[in-house]
Amino acid sequence: MTADPNVSRPEVPVRAGRPNRARRSRQFRILATHATLMALSLLFLMPLLWMMSTALKPTDQTMADPPVWIPNPVQWGNFSEAFSYSAKDLGYTPFLVYGQNTLFVTILAVIGAVTSNALVAYSFARIEWRGRDLLFALTLATMMVPGPVLMVPLYALFKEFGWIGTFRPLWIPAFFGSAFNIFLLRQFLRTIPMELTEAAKIDGASEWTTFSAVILPLARPALSVVALFTFMWAWNDFMGPLLYLTDQRTFTLSMGLQFFQSQHTGTPWNLLMAASLIVILPVLVVFFFAQRVFIEGIATTGLK
């Protein structure tokens, strides 16, 4: 027997409170998640907040017990005093010179890293050639070599070239690529459809035209990640300048902070934190404006 479609079926009663309880439960979970993330963010921000607080304190409040979080009075002059320390004795403004040196090294390092790593990653990801996978595995294997193992050989090599005391050891190695950046770009380039490359070749494009006009514009998020990583590394690098720079006028900001601390018998923590805040400010500004592209490059790397 078949049911008569004209006969109305009894409606099943729906409990009105169940959707509301589910909605409230979902809203509570979202609220709890956001509250936890905000608490963790505040925890990670505490060193930065303490640095900002100390940079604005008078000297007697820097080591007070219990700690003073809100300076009283606020010493804005700490920044100008830290920025121009010993300017009369040296004949120039130290941190201005250190900033120019750091900017020079950083820009060249970023250009070298983006250019060299993009070329090598393109060959590993888009061109078929004998021994490609083996050489890529050897490239990744170099990531397991500790940095201190290479210090003495590199120093001897740069000394033989006559580069000690110059900026060359700080930016020229960036033009020879790095295993991590090559791996990052290769994984991103492998997600770009090969049909685009084949279509460009059918239209008569050379390998260089395909690379520069087709692949590079699509790889902008991953290239931005490499540029940002290289910028942060070159801007904050301390070991490289410590090994290779010998003249104070060639010091970078990281070396300048150490030299500033060594010029005083007791560490003026308020001035040192003010100088440190000036040093890290460009990194924060760059990351703030580039965070969307940075997150996009990280999120899409290696995904099909």
C-alpha positions in Angstrom: 0.0 0.0 0.0 1.1 3.6 -0.7 0.4 6.5 1.5 -2.2 9.0 0.4 -0.3 12.3 -0.3 -3.5 14.3 0.5 -3.5 13.0 4.0 -1.7 15.4 6.3 0.9 13.9 8.6 1.1 14.8 12.2 3.9 17.4 12.9 6.7 16.4 15.2 7.0 18.9 18.0 10.4 20.7 18.0 11.8 21.9 21.2 12.5 25.6 20.9 15.1 25.7 23.6 17.6 23.3 21.9 18.8 25.6 19.1 19.2 28.4 21.6 21.3 26.3 23.9 23.5 25.1 21.0 24.0 28.7 19.9 24.9 29.9 23.4 27.3 27.0 23.8 29.0 27.8 20.5 29.2 31.5 21.5 30.7 30.6 24.9 33.4 28.4 23.2 34.3 31.2 20.8 34.4 33.7 23.7 36.6 31.3 25.8 39.0 30.8 22.9 39.4 34.5 22.3 39.9 35.1 26.0 42.6 32.4 26.1 44.4 33.8 23.0 44.3 37.3 24.5 45.8 36.1 27.8 48.6 34.3 26.0 49.2 37.3 23.7 49.5 39.5 26.8 52.0 37.0 28.3 54.2 37.1 25.2 54.0 40.9 25.2 55.2 41.3 28.7 58.9 41.6 27.9 58.1 44.2 25.3 55.8 46.1 27.7 58.5 45.9 30.4 61.1 47.3 27.9 58.8 50.2 27.1 58.1 50.9 30.7 61.8 50.8 31.6 62.7 53.1 28.7 60.5 55.8 30.2 61.7 55.5 33.8 64.1 57.6 35.9 67.2 55.8 36.9 66.2 55.1 40.5 63.0 53.3 39.4 64.7 50.8 37.0 65.8 48.4 39.8 63.1 49.3 42.3 61.6 46.5 44.5 58.7 45.9 44.0 59.0 46.6 40.3 57.4 49.8 39.0 55.4 49.3 35.9 54.1 52.9 35.4 57.0 55.4 35.3 56.6 58.5 37.5 57.6 60.9 36.1 57.8 59.8 32.4 61.3 60.4 31.1 60.9 61.0 27.3 64.4 62.4 27.3 65.8 58.9 27.7 65.4 58.3 23.9 67.3 61.4 22.8 70.0 60.8 25.5 70.5 57.2 24.4 70.4 58.1 20.7 73.1 60.8 20.9 75.4 59.4 23.6 79.1 60.4 23.4 78.3 62.4 20.2 80.7 65.2 21.2 83.6 62.8 22.0 83.2 60.8 18.8 82.5 63.7 16.5 79.4 62.1 15.1 76.0 60.7 16.2 76.8 57.0 16.8 73.3 55.5 16.5 72.6 57.4 13.3 75.8 55.9 11.8 75.0 52.5 13.2 71.5 52.7 11.7 72.9 53.7 8.3 75.3 50.7 8.3 72.6 48.3 9.4 70.2 49.6 6.7 72.9 49.2 4.0 73.7 45.6 5.0 70.0 44.7 5.4 68.9 46.0 2.0 71.7 44.2 0.2 71.1 41.0 2.1 67.3 41.1 1.2 68.1 41.7 -2.5 70.6 38.9 -2.5 68.4 36.4 -0.7 65.3 37.0 -2.8 67.2 36.9 -6.1 69.4 33.8 -5.4 66.8 31.7 -3.6 64.1 32.4 -6.2 66.4 31.3 -9.0 67.5 28.1 -7.3 64.0 27.2 -6.1 62.7 27.7 -9.6 65.2 25.3 -11.0 64.4 22.7 -8.4 60.6 23.1 -8.8 59.9 23.7 -12.5 62.8 22.4 -14.5 63.6 18.7 -15.1 67.4 17.9 -15.1 69.5 15.0 -14.1 70.5 14.8 -10.5 68.0 17.4 -9.4 66.4 15.5 -6.5 69.8 14.4 -5.2 71.2 17.9 -5.2 68.0 19.2 -3.5 68.5 16.5 -0.8 72.1 17.6 -0.3 70.9 21.2 -0.1 68.5 20.3 2.7 71.2 18.3 4.4 73.2 21.5 4.9 70.5 22.7 7.3 71.8 20.1 9.8 75.3 21.6 9.9 75.7 23.8 13.1 76.6 27.4 12.4 79.5 27.4 14.9 81.2 24.7 12.8 81.5 27.1 9.9 82.8 30.1 11.8 86.5 29.4 11.6 86.5 28.3 7.9 84.4 31.3 6.9 86.6 33.7 8.8 89.7 32.2 7.3 88.1 32.5 3.8 87.0 36.1 4.2 90.4 37.0 5.7 92.1 35.5 2.6 89.8 37.7 0.4 90.7 40.8 2.5 87.1 41.3 3.6 87.7 41.5 7.4 86.7 45.0 8.6 84.3 45.5 5.7 80.5 44.9 5.2 81.1 42.2 2.5 81.0 39.1 4.8 77.6 40.4 6.0 75.7 40.6 2.7 77.6 38.8 -0.1 76.8 35.3 1.4 73.1 36.1 0.9 73.6 36.0 -2.9 74.5 32.3 -2.6 71.1 31.2 -1.2 70.1 29.3 1.9 68.6 25.9 2.3 65.6 27.0 4.3 64.6 29.7 1.9 65.1 27.5 -1.1 62.9 24.8 0.4 60.2 27.4 1.3 60.1 28.8 -2.2 60.3 25.4 -3.9 57.3 24.1 -2.0 55.4 27.2 -3.0 56.4 27.1 -6.7 55.3 23.4 -6.9 51.7 24.5 -6.1 51.6 26.7 -9.3 50.0 24.7 -12.2 52.5 23.5 -14.8 50.0 24.4 -17.4 50.9 28.1 -17.0 54.6 27.3 -17.8 53.6 25.1 -20.8 51.3 27.8 -22.1 54.1 30.4 -21.9 56.5 28.1 -23.7 53.9 27.5 -26.5 53.6 31.2 -26.9 57.4 31.4 -27.5 58.5 32.6 -24.0 62.0 31.7 -23.0 62.8 30.1 -19.6 63.8 33.5 -18.2 60.6 35.2 -19.5 58.6 32.4 -18.0 60.3 32.8 -14.7 60.2 36.6 -14.5 56.8 37.3 -16.1 54.7 34.3 -15.1 56.2 32.7 -12.0 57.5 35.6 -10.0 54.3 37.6 -9.9 52.4 34.5 -8.6 55.1 33.8 -6.0 54.9 37.3 -4.4 53.6 36.0 -1.0 56.4 33.4 -0.6 59.0 36.0 -1.8 57.7 38.4 0.8 58.2 35.8 3.5 61.8 35.3 2.4 62.4 39.0 2.3 60.9 39.5 5.8 62.9 36.6 7.3 66.1 38.0 5.8 65.3 41.5 6.9 64.8 40.4 10.5 67.9 38.2 10.4 70.2 40.9 8.9 68.8 43.7 11.1 69.2 41.7 14.4 72.4 39.9 13.5 75.1 40.2 16.2 77.5 37.4 15.6 78.4 38.4 12.1 79.3 42.0 12.9 81.1 40.8 16.1 83.4 38.5 14.0 84.1 40.7 10.9 83.8 44.4 11.9 86.8 46.1 13.5 86.1 49.8 13.2 83.5 51.5 15.4 82.3 53.6 12.5 81.3 50.4 10.7 79.4 48.9 13.6 75.7 47.9 13.1 72.9 48.6 15.6 73.4 45.3 17.4 77.1 46.0 18.0 76.2 49.6 18.9 74.0 48.4 21.7 76.8 46.2 23.1 79.3 49.1 22.8 76.9 51.5 24.5 76.5 49.1 27.4 80.3 48.7 27.7 80.9 52.5 27.8 79.3 52.8 31.3 80.6 51.3 34.6 77.1 50.5 35.6 74.5 49.6 33.0 71.9 52.5 32.6 69.0 50.2 32.0 66.6 53.0 31.2 68.9 54.3 28.4 69.7 50.8 27.2 66.0 49.9 27.0 65.3 53.1 25.1 68.1 52.4 22.6 66.8 48.8 22.3 63.3 50.1 21.6 64.7 52.3 18.8 66.5 49.4 17.3 63.5 47.0 17.2 61.0 49.6 16.1 61.8 49.2 12.3 61.2 45.4 12.6 57.9 46.0 14.3 56.8 48.5 11.7 57.8 46.3 8.7 56.0 43.3 10.2 52.9 45.3 10.9 52.5 46.4 7.3 53.6 43.1 5.8 51.8 40.7 8.1 48.9 40.0 5.7 51.3 39.0 2.9 53.5 37.2 5.4 50.6 35.1 6.8 49.4 34.4 3.3 52.8 33.1 2.2 53.2 30.9 5.2 49.6 29.5 5.0 49.8 28.6 1.2 53.3 27.2 1.1 53.2 23.5 0.2 49.4 23.3 -0.2 47.9 22.0 -3.4 
